Amino acid sequence: MKLLTGTTLSRPQTGYYRLCFTATDRERMVEAVERMFRYLYGRKAAA
């Protein structure tokens, strides 16, 4: 799984992201999303 910026995918404005994934099992996908959420939420709380 990857979290790509919008500018990587032809979205010129900042603040847009795309979560890219392919053949992966549900458990790994849920774990990855939860980790990203905790990281991003933690950064927001610290700001």
C-alpha positions as CSV (number, residue, x, y, z in Angstrom):
1,M,0.0,0.0,0.0
2,K,1.1,3.5,-0.7
3,L,-0.2,6.9,0.1
4,L,0.6,9.2,-2.8
5,T,0.3,13.0,-3.0
6,G,-2.3,14.4,-5.4
7,T,0.5,16.2,-7.4
8,T,1.9,12.7,-8.2
9,L,-1.3,11.9,-9.9
10,S,-2.1,15.0,-11.9
11,R,-3.9,16.9,-9.1
12,P,-2.1,20.3,-8.9
13,Q,-3.6,21.4,-5.6
14,T,-2.0,20.5,-2.4
15,G,-3.9,18.6,0.3
16,Y,-5.1,15.7,-1.9
17,Y,-3.9,12.2,-1.4
18,R,-4.6,8.8,-3.0
19,L,-4.4,5.5,-1.2
20,C,-3.1,2.9,-3.7
21,F,-3.3,-0.8,-3.1
22,T,-3.5,-3.9,-5.1
23,A,-3.8,-7.6,-4.4
24,T,-3.5,-7.7,-0.7
25,D,-5.6,-9.4,1.9
26,R,-8.1,-7.5,4.0
27,E,-6.3,-7.8,7.3
28,R,-3.1,-6.2,5.9
29,M,-5.1,-3.4,4.3
30,V,-6.9,-2.6,7.5
31,E,-3.7,-2.6,9.5
32,A,-2.0,-0.3,7.0
33,V,-4.9,2.2,7.1
34,E,-5.0,2.1,10.9
35,R,-1.3,2.8,11.1
36,M,-1.6,5.7,8.6
37,F,-4.5,7.1,10.6
38,R,-2.6,6.9,13.9
39,Y,0.5,8.6,12.4
40,L,-1.5,11.4,10.6
41,Y,-3.8,12.0,13.6
42,G,-0.7,12.1,15.9
43,R,0.9,14.7,13.7
44,K,-2.3,16.8,13.8
45,A,-2.6,16.6,17.6
46,A,1.1,17.7,18.0
47,A,0.6,20.7,15.7
